[in-house]
Amino acid sequence: MSSSPSFILRPATPTDVDAIFTLILALADYEQLRHQVTGTAAELKSHLFGDRPSAHAIVAEVDHTVVGFALFFYNYSTFLTKPGIYLEDLFVLPDYRRFGIGTALLTALAQRAIAEGCGRLEWSVLDWNAPAIAFYERLGAEVLPDWRICRVTGPSLTTLGQS
């Protein structure tokens, strides 16, 4: 792509689900985690647009094609006693990177957080993903070295839930 494409950001709609799921698969391929993708586009649609949405998404569109997305949900900080936004995934197709789309998606989330009285916007990044870390730090994000993610899934979640 020789010149900067014109793009728009907008809230995702149910008709975007297949495109978002395709981007999720592309992200999983990039992170070498495709084997961990067990969900479906139908489940994603239910979680984004069902009776009790548990996540939200903003899409970036170029020429009526979804080329990037930010999927997020609300969390809560007991120390700040304020809600926050947790960015689960941010992804822009490689051909559309370096045109400001990722920055625009994060800026939109920051604006939403401010408008809704949130105390923070946070996300995780893989420690080997130096380009993403550099990008986030350029935007003012602090990569916290002393925090680790704890996760319980699959059989371990079932076992814990039966304790």
N, CA, C and O of each residue as an XYZ file, in Angstrom:
652
protein
N       0.854     -1.161      0.000
C       0.000      0.000      0.000
C       0.905      1.230      0.000
O       1.712      1.400      0.913
N       0.782      2.073     -0.995
C       1.714      3.170     -1.171
C       1.369      4.426     -0.397
O       2.271      5.117      0.075
N       0.092      4.743     -0.252
C      -0.282      5.937      0.495
C      -1.178      5.542      1.661
O      -1.723      4.439      1.714
N      -1.310      6.478      2.587
C      -2.128      6.199      3.761
C      -3.586      6.049      3.362
O      -4.156      6.938      2.729
N      -4.193      4.921      3.732
C      -5.610      4.748      3.412
C      -6.466      5.592      4.344
O      -6.082      5.869      5.480
N      -7.606      5.988      3.858
C      -8.578      6.680      4.687
C      -9.352      5.606      5.441
O      -9.811      4.631      4.846
N      -9.495      5.784      6.748
C     -10.200      4.788      7.538
C     -11.203      5.457      8.453
O     -11.102      6.644      8.761
N     -12.170      4.670      8.878
C     -13.130      5.131      9.874
C     -13.140      4.125     11.014
O     -12.894      2.935     10.819
N     -13.426      4.623     12.191
C     -13.666      3.777     13.353
C     -15.141      3.866     13.671
O     -15.763      4.921     13.549
N     -15.689      2.728     14.084
C     -17.103      2.716     14.454
C     -17.357      1.542     15.383
O     -16.589      0.580     15.398
N     -18.437      1.619     16.160
C     -18.793      0.463     16.978
C     -19.108     -0.723     16.066
O     -19.699     -0.560     14.998
N     -18.712     -1.897     16.497
C     -19.024     -3.097     15.729
C     -20.532     -3.327     15.721
O     -21.242     -2.955     16.656
N     -20.995     -3.942     14.656
C     -22.394     -4.336     14.533
C     -22.439     -5.851     14.331
O     -21.411     -6.465     14.046
N     -23.604     -6.451     14.473
C     -23.686     -7.904     14.272
C     -23.171     -8.367     12.906
O     -22.667     -9.483     12.783
N     -23.293     -7.527     11.892
C     -22.805     -7.929     10.560
C     -21.280     -7.957     10.478
O     -20.728     -8.471      9.504
N     -20.594     -7.416     11.480
C     -19.122     -7.414     11.500
C     -18.525     -8.664     12.141
O     -17.312     -8.862     12.081
N     -19.338     -9.498     12.744
C     -18.823    -10.597     13.555
C     -17.908    -11.529     12.758
O     -16.840    -11.896     13.246
N     -18.298    -11.914     11.556
C     -17.444    -12.816     10.773
C     -16.092    -12.174     10.476
O     -15.059    -12.841     10.540
N     -16.096    -10.886     10.153
C     -14.829    -10.182      9.878
C     -13.978    -10.105     11.146
O     -12.767    -10.314     11.088
N     -14.593     -9.809     12.281
C     -13.849     -9.739     13.544
C     -13.273    -11.111     13.880
O     -12.121    -11.215     14.301
N     -14.068    -12.163     13.697
C     -13.571    -13.501     14.008
C     -12.410    -13.883     13.093
O     -11.466    -14.540     13.533
N     -12.472    -13.485     11.845
C     -11.354    -13.726     10.918
C     -10.100    -13.000     11.402
O      -8.997    -13.542     11.317
N     -10.262    -11.784     11.904
C      -9.123    -11.040     12.447
C      -8.601    -11.682     13.728
O      -7.396    -11.672     13.979
N      -9.494    -12.238     14.534
C      -9.058    -12.957     15.738
C      -8.180    -14.141     15.343
O      -7.162    -14.401     15.984
N      -8.566    -14.852     14.303
C      -7.758    -15.975     13.823
C      -6.408    -15.492     13.297
O      -5.389    -16.145     13.518
N      -6.395    -14.357     12.606
C      -5.129    -13.799     12.118
C      -4.234    -13.389     13.287
O      -3.020    -13.589     13.236
N      -4.819    -12.822     14.333
C      -4.061    -12.473     15.530
C      -3.493    -13.729     16.181
O      -2.327    -13.756     16.576
N      -4.310    -14.759     16.290
C      -3.847    -16.019     16.886
C      -2.694    -16.609     16.070
O      -1.744    -17.145     16.640
N      -2.774    -16.514     14.754
C      -1.667    -16.986     13.911
C      -0.402    -16.181     14.187
O       0.680    -16.749     14.334
N      -0.539    -14.855     14.256
C       0.616    -13.987     14.524
C       1.263    -14.325     15.863
O       2.488    -14.340     15.980
N       0.438    -14.597     16.872
C       0.951    -14.897     18.206
C       1.312    -16.374     18.378
O       1.703    -16.808     19.461
N       1.173    -17.135     17.291
C       1.460    -18.571     17.308
C       0.610    -19.281     18.360
O       1.084    -20.176     19.059
N      -0.648    -18.868     18.458
C      -1.570    -19.429     19.446
C      -2.855    -19.949     18.803
O      -3.867    -20.104     19.486
N      -2.825    -20.216     17.509
C      -4.044    -20.660     16.805
C      -4.639    -21.900     17.474
O      -5.858    -22.067     17.501
N      -3.787    -22.762     18.008
C      -4.265    -23.982     18.654
C      -5.127    -23.688     19.886
O      -5.844    -24.567     20.363
N      -5.060    -22.461     20.400
C      -5.870    -22.112     21.564
C      -7.242    -21.543     21.204
O      -8.073    -21.320     22.085
N      -7.478    -21.310     19.925
C      -8.770    -20.774     19.502
C      -9.772    -21.924     19.453
O      -9.699    -22.792     18.584
N     -10.698    -21.914     20.391
C     -11.722    -22.955     20.448
C     -13.120    -22.378     20.250
O     -14.084    -23.128     20.090
N     -13.233    -21.078     20.260
C     -14.531    -20.426     20.109
C     -14.956    -20.350     18.661
O     -14.231    -20.759     17.754
N     -16.160    -19.812     18.464
C     -16.742    -19.686     17.130
C     -17.266    -18.271     16.916
O     -17.435    -17.500     17.861
N     -17.513    -17.959     15.675
C     -18.106    -16.662     15.356
C     -19.496    -16.540     15.978
O     -19.892    -15.455     16.404
N     -20.230    -17.636     16.032
C     -21.571    -17.597     16.633
C     -21.498    -17.260     18.118
O     -22.312    -16.487     18.623
N     -20.523    -17.841     18.819
C     -20.359    -17.522     20.240
C     -19.950    -16.059     20.413
O     -20.441    -15.368     21.305
N     -19.044    -15.597     19.548
C     -18.619    -14.201     19.606
C     -19.816    -13.279     19.421
O     -19.963    -12.293     20.144
N     -20.660    -13.593     18.465
C     -21.851    -12.766     18.207
C     -22.747    -12.711     19.442
O     -23.259    -11.651     19.803
N     -22.927    -13.856     20.079
C     -23.743    -13.901     21.287
C     -23.143    -13.052     22.398
O     -23.870    -12.369     23.118
N     -21.829    -13.089     22.541
C     -21.173    -12.347     23.618
C     -21.088    -10.853     23.339
O     -21.035    -10.049     24.269
N     -21.076    -10.480     22.072
C     -21.051     -9.054     21.727
C     -22.449     -8.447     21.636
O     -22.643     -7.281     21.980
N     -23.430     -9.240     21.171
C     -24.742     -8.670     20.844
C     -25.929     -9.431     21.423
O     -27.069     -9.168     21.040
N     -25.690    -10.355     22.324
C     -26.777    -11.119     22.925
C     -27.520    -10.324     23.984
O     -27.347     -9.113     24.113
N     -28.347    -11.027     24.733
C     -29.149    -10.391     25.780
C     -28.291     -9.765     26.869
O     -28.652     -8.726     27.422
N     -27.162    -10.385     27.181
C     -26.246     -9.868     28.204
C     -24.843     -9.750     27.608
O     -23.995    -10.604     27.866
N     -24.585     -8.716     26.823
C     -23.250     -8.591     26.212
C     -22.156     -8.578     27.282
O     -22.270     -7.881     28.290
N     -21.115     -9.345     27.055
C     -19.996     -9.382     27.999
C     -18.750     -8.720     27.431
O     -17.731     -8.617     28.114
N     -18.830     -8.275     26.192
C     -17.705     -7.592     25.555
C     -18.253     -6.612     24.523
O     -19.421     -6.663     24.139
N     -17.371     -5.723     24.091
C     -17.711     -4.703     23.103
C     -16.565     -4.627     22.104
O     -15.446     -5.049     22.396
N     -16.848     -4.094     20.937
C     -15.790     -3.982     19.936
C     -15.953     -2.704     19.125
O     -17.060     -2.233     18.864
N     -14.815     -2.174     18.743
C     -14.723     -1.067     17.797
C     -13.977     -1.622     16.595
O     -12.988     -2.336     16.757
N     -14.438     -1.303     15.397
C     -13.747     -1.772     14.199
C     -13.178     -0.589     13.430
O     -13.683      0.532     13.491
N     -12.106     -0.886     12.705
C     -11.501      0.071     11.771
C     -11.825     -0.433     10.371
O     -11.644     -1.608     10.054
N     -12.303      0.480      9.551
C     -12.782      0.096      8.226
C     -12.095      0.944      7.160
O     -11.990      2.164      7.286
N     -11.634      0.276      6.116
C     -11.067      0.942      4.943
C     -11.856      0.452      3.736
O     -11.948     -0.753      3.501
N     -12.419      1.367      2.980
C     -13.209      1.004      1.791
C     -14.230     -0.093      2.091
O     -14.342     -1.067      1.346
N     -14.962      0.068      3.172
C     -16.031     -0.857      3.578
C     -15.524     -2.247      3.952
O     -16.295     -3.206      3.960
N     -14.227     -2.361      4.262
C     -13.643     -3.628      4.699
C     -13.070     -3.443      6.096
O     -12.317     -2.501      6.340
N     -13.424     -4.335      7.011
C     -12.900     -4.273      8.375
C     -11.448     -4.758      8.344
O     -11.163     -5.887      7.945
N     -10.538     -3.877      8.774
C      -9.099     -4.189      8.720
C      -8.463     -4.228     10.106
O      -7.288     -4.569     10.242
N      -9.228     -3.881     11.123
C      -8.702     -3.891     12.479
C      -9.840     -3.829     13.479
O     -10.972     -3.481     13.144
N      -9.509     -4.179     14.724
C     -10.525     -4.135     15.764
C      -9.875     -3.978     17.128
O      -8.701     -4.290     17.325
N     -10.667     -3.492     18.051
C     -10.330     -3.479     19.473
C     -11.518     -4.103     20.187
O     -12.644     -3.620     20.076
N     -11.259     -5.186     20.924
C     -12.308     -5.863     21.683
C     -12.017     -5.642     23.159
O     -10.901     -5.888     23.617
N     -13.016     -5.180     23.905
C     -12.786     -4.769     25.292
C     -13.987     -5.089     26.159
O     -15.074     -5.398     25.671
N     -13.757     -5.006     27.456
C     -14.828     -5.158     28.427
C     -14.498     -4.293     29.634
O     -13.389     -3.772     29.756
N     -15.472     -4.150     30.521
C     -15.276     -3.324     31.710
C     -14.802     -4.182     32.878
O     -15.243     -5.317     33.060
N     -13.903     -3.617     33.655
C     -13.450     -4.247     34.891
C     -13.613     -3.218     36.008
O     -14.242     -2.179     35.807
N     -13.059     -3.498     37.160
C     -13.204     -2.579     38.277
C     -11.934     -2.566     39.111
O     -11.344     -3.614     39.372
N     -11.518     -1.387     39.526
C     -10.364     -1.233     40.404
C     -10.851     -0.911     41.814
O     -11.464      0.129     42.057
N     -10.565     -1.827     42.733
C     -10.944     -1.564     44.118
C     -10.095     -0.450     44.717
O     -10.582      0.309     45.554
N      -8.842     -0.338     44.306
C      -7.983      0.712     44.844
C      -8.410      2.097     44.363
O      -8.382      3.058     45.131
N      -8.803      2.199     43.096
C      -9.270      3.479     42.569
C     -10.751      3.713     42.856
O     -11.243      4.838     42.771
N     -11.442      2.645     43.192
C     -12.903      2.613     43.314
C     -13.567      3.237     42.083
O     -14.443      4.098     42.169
N     -13.092      2.747     40.933
C     -13.622      3.194     39.648
C     -13.628      2.029     38.672
O     -12.822      1.105     38.779
N     -14.554      2.088     37.717
C     -14.496      1.092     36.651
C     -13.290      1.368     35.758
O     -12.697      2.446     35.794
N     -12.955      0.379     34.971
C     -11.887      0.530     33.993
C     -12.268     -0.198     32.726
O     -13.266     -0.917     32.674
N     -11.464     -0.002     31.717
C     -11.642     -0.731     30.459
C     -10.448     -1.642     30.295
O      -9.300     -1.210     30.398
N     -10.730     -2.913     30.037
C      -9.673     -3.877     29.750
C      -9.737     -4.204     28.260
O     -10.742     -4.710     27.761
N      -8.664     -3.909     27.578
C      -8.544     -4.201     26.150
C      -8.083     -5.644     26.011
O      -6.928     -5.963     26.295
N      -8.979     -6.507     25.577
C      -8.636     -7.924     25.430
C      -7.746     -8.140     24.218
O      -6.741     -8.846     24.297
N      -8.115     -7.532     23.095
C      -7.314     -7.685     21.884
C      -7.409     -6.446     21.020
O      -8.462     -5.823     20.891
N      -6.271     -6.111     20.434
C      -6.160     -5.042     19.442
C      -5.407     -5.652     18.282
O      -4.337     -6.229     18.476
N      -5.939     -5.538     17.084
C      -5.265     -6.119     15.925
C      -5.601     -5.313     14.689
O      -6.745     -4.916     14.470
N      -4.574     -5.080     13.885
C      -4.723     -4.427     12.583
C      -3.993     -5.307     11.579
O      -2.864     -5.732     11.824
N      -4.631     -5.576     10.461
C      -3.985     -6.389      9.427
C      -2.632     -5.792      9.045
O      -2.499     -4.570      8.966
N      -1.635     -6.630      8.808
C      -0.278     -6.126      8.516
C      -0.220     -5.082      7.406
O       0.539     -4.120      7.524
N      -0.989     -5.236      6.340
C      -0.941     -4.267      5.241
C      -1.476     -2.894      5.620
O      -1.282     -1.927      4.883
N      -2.148     -2.800      6.764
C      -2.755     -1.532      7.180
C      -2.086     -0.937      8.415
O      -2.590      0.021      9.003
N      -0.972     -1.498      8.797
C      -0.239     -0.971      9.946
C       0.587      0.241      9.520
O       0.882      0.428      8.339
N       0.948      1.050     10.498
C       1.752      2.257     10.309
C       0.989      3.388      9.603
O       1.588      4.307      9.043
N      -0.341      3.297      9.647
C      -1.179      4.359      9.094
C      -1.990      5.050     10.178
O      -2.856      5.872      9.880
N      -1.710      4.716     11.449
C      -2.400      5.368     12.555
C      -3.660      4.663     13.022
O      -4.360      5.178     13.894
N      -3.967      3.499     12.468
C      -5.199      2.812     12.841
C      -5.126      2.292     14.273
O      -6.069      2.471     15.043
N      -4.023      1.654     14.637
C      -3.875      1.157     16.009
C      -3.920      2.282     17.022
O      -4.560      2.164     18.067
N      -3.238      3.372     16.711
C      -3.255      4.539     17.591
C      -4.675      5.087     17.719
O      -5.111      5.450     18.812
N      -5.384      5.144     16.613
C      -6.753      5.663     16.634
C      -7.667      4.765     17.472
O      -8.525      5.265     18.200
N      -7.488      3.451     17.375
C      -8.304      2.537     18.178
C      -8.030      2.735     19.668
O      -8.964      2.794     20.467
N      -6.763      2.837     20.042
C      -6.438      3.066     21.462
C      -6.908      4.430     21.936
O      -7.377      4.567     23.066
N      -6.789      5.433     21.091
C      -7.261      6.771     21.440
C      -8.772      6.759     21.673
O      -9.263      7.382     22.614
N      -9.503      6.054     20.821
C     -10.956      5.961     20.986
C     -11.311      5.296     22.311
O     -12.251      5.714     22.987
N     -10.564      4.266     22.681
C     -10.824      3.613     23.970
C     -10.478      4.529     25.135
O     -11.201      4.564     26.132
N      -9.385      5.269     25.021
C      -9.017      6.217     26.076
C     -10.092      7.296     26.220
O     -10.456      7.671     27.335
N     -10.590      7.786     25.107
C     -11.656      8.794     25.147
C     -12.915      8.233     25.803
O     -13.581      8.921     26.576
N     -13.230      6.998     25.495
C     -14.392      6.345     26.102
C     -14.190      6.202     27.605
O     -15.097      6.474     28.392
N     -12.991      5.773     27.996
C     -12.686      5.614     29.421
C     -12.852      6.945     30.159
O     -13.448      6.989     31.236
N     -12.335      8.007     29.592
C     -12.450      9.333     30.215
C     -13.914      9.764     30.297
O     -14.375     10.218     31.344
N     -14.634      9.620     29.197
C     -16.038     10.042     29.152
C     -16.899      9.275     30.150
O     -17.883      9.809     30.662
N     -16.534      8.027     30.428
C     -17.326      7.186     31.319
C     -16.788      7.155     32.749
O     -17.246      6.360     33.570
N     -15.815      8.020     33.046
C     -15.298      8.121     34.402
C     -14.461      6.933     34.837
O     -14.360      6.648     36.031
N     -13.870      6.246     33.894
C     -13.026      5.091     34.235
C     -11.685      5.573     34.786
O     -11.193      6.644     34.430
N     -11.118      4.763     35.652
C      -9.841      5.115     36.255
C      -8.634      4.658     35.469
O      -7.527      5.158     35.673
N      -8.844      3.692     34.556
C      -7.698      3.220     33.782
C      -8.158      2.435     32.563
O      -9.285      1.947     32.473
N      -7.228      2.345     31.644
C      -7.321      1.508     30.451
C      -6.111      0.599     30.517
O      -4.980      1.076     30.611
N      -6.333     -0.699     30.470
C      -5.193     -1.604     30.571
C      -5.366     -2.800     29.655
O      -6.461     -3.101     29.180
N      -4.227     -3.482     29.420
C      -4.202     -4.659     28.579
C      -2.916     -5.410     28.845
O      -2.042     -4.939     29.574
N      -2.809     -6.587     28.245
C      -1.604     -7.409     28.370
C      -0.907     -7.459     27.015
O      -1.525     -7.265     25.968
N       0.384     -7.723     27.065
C       1.160     -7.897     25.833
C       2.153     -9.029     26.073
O       2.738     -9.140     27.150
N       2.331     -9.858     25.066
C       3.295    -10.949     25.187
C       4.706    -10.389     25.308
O       5.061     -9.439     24.612
N       5.503    -10.969     26.181
C       6.836    -10.412     26.453
C       7.771    -10.473     25.255
O       8.744     -9.721     25.215
N       7.519    -11.329     24.288
C       8.378    -11.420     23.109
C       7.973    -10.441     22.003
O       8.697    -10.282     21.019
N       6.828     -9.790     22.162
C       6.302     -8.940     21.101
C       6.871     -7.524     21.194
O       6.170     -6.572     21.536
N       8.166     -7.416     20.877
C       8.871     -6.141     20.991
C       8.234     -5.024     20.164
O       8.164     -3.896     20.653
N       7.767     -5.274     18.936
C       7.132     -4.172     18.191
C       5.896     -3.623     18.896
O       5.686     -2.411     18.927
N       5.077     -4.509     19.461
C       3.882     -4.048     20.167
C       4.260     -3.297     21.434
O       3.678     -2.255     21.736
N       5.227     -3.816     22.175
C       5.661     -3.146     23.400
C       6.170     -1.740     23.085
O       5.819     -0.781     23.773
N       6.988     -1.621     22.057
C       7.513     -0.302     21.665
C       6.377      0.638     21.260
O       6.380      1.814     21.623
N       5.413      0.119     20.512
C       4.258      0.910     20.091
C       3.486      1.423     21.304
O       3.151      2.605     21.384
N       3.207      0.522     22.246
C       2.447      0.915     23.429
C       3.218      1.935     24.272
O       2.635      2.899     24.770
N       4.510      1.725     24.430
C       5.310      2.674     25.220
C       5.367      4.040     24.551
O       5.373      5.060     25.241
N       5.410      4.085     23.214
C       5.386      5.376     22.505
C       4.096      6.134     22.795
O       4.073      7.365     22.779
N       3.024      5.393     23.058
C       1.730      6.023     23.347
C       1.579      6.393     24.816
O       0.560      6.958     25.214
N       2.591      6.078     25.627
C       2.548      6.439     27.031
C       2.184      5.310     27.974
O       2.039      5.535     29.175
N       2.035      4.101     27.458
C       1.700      2.977     28.329
C       2.924      2.543     29.124
O       4.054      2.600     28.640
N       2.677      2.117     30.332
C       3.722      1.571     31.188
C       3.571      0.054     31.192
O       2.517     -0.462     31.562
N       4.608     -0.659     30.786
C       4.589     -2.109     30.843
C       5.030     -2.498     32.248
O       6.170     -2.247     32.640
N       4.138     -3.101     32.991
C       4.383     -3.394     34.405
C       5.216     -4.669     34.551
O       4.748     -5.758     34.220
N       6.441     -4.536     35.043
C       7.333     -5.705     35.110
C       7.044     -6.645     36.278
O       7.457     -7.804     36.257
N       6.351     -6.163     37.273
C       6.198     -6.959     38.493
C       4.822     -7.603     38.645
O       4.492     -8.093     39.726
N       4.022     -7.612     37.598
C       2.712     -8.240     37.633
C       2.703     -9.430     36.693
O       3.304     -9.379     35.620
N       2.037    -10.484     37.079
C       1.899    -11.678     36.260
C       0.419    -12.011     36.137
O      -0.346    -11.815     37.081
N       0.026    -12.502     35.005
C      -1.359    -12.896     34.768
C      -1.574    -14.288     35.350
O      -0.758    -15.187     35.142
N      -2.663    -14.461     36.071
C      -3.063    -15.776     36.578
C      -4.296    -16.197     35.791
O      -5.204    -15.397     35.563
N      -4.318    -17.452     35.383
C      -5.424    -17.925     34.553
C      -5.782    -19.341     34.948
O      -4.909    -20.179     35.176
N      -7.072    -19.599     35.026
C      -7.585    -20.947     35.269
C      -8.581    -21.240     34.153
O      -9.560    -20.513     33.987
N      -8.335    -22.310     33.381
C      -9.208    -22.664     32.262
C      -9.425    -24.176     32.228
O      -8.789    -24.933     32.961
N     -10.333    -24.586     31.360
C     -10.548    -26.000     31.082
C     -10.778    -26.839     32.316
O     -11.532    -26.448     33.207
N     -10.119    -28.014     32.376
C     -10.307    -28.916     33.514
C      -9.936    -28.276     34.856
O     -10.558    -28.576     35.876
N      -8.944    -27.409     34.862
C      -8.572    -26.743     36.121
C      -9.688    -25.836     36.615
O      -9.928    -25.749     37.820
N     -10.368    -25.162     35.702
C     -11.498    -24.316     36.080
C     -12.632    -25.173     36.632
O     -13.255    -24.825     37.635
N     -12.890    -26.288     35.974
C     -13.924    -27.200     36.457
C     -13.605    -27.725     37.851
O     -14.471    -27.770     38.724
N     -12.363    -28.117     38.045
C     -11.940    -28.636     39.352
C     -12.080    -27.558     40.423
O     -12.612    -27.827     41.500
N     -11.616    -26.355     40.147
C     -11.723    -25.261     41.098
C     -13.184    -24.959     41.423
O     -13.539    -24.720     42.578
N     -14.010    -24.973     40.403
C     -15.428    -24.689     40.590
C     -16.162    -25.744     41.390
O     -17.244    -25.486     41.917
N     -15.586    -26.930     41.486
C     -16.208    -28.016     42.246
C     -15.619    -28.146     43.645
O     -16.025    -29.013     44.419
N     -14.665    -27.284     43.965
C     -14.023    -27.369     45.286
C     -14.965    -27.004     46.408
O     -14.575    -27.028     47.575
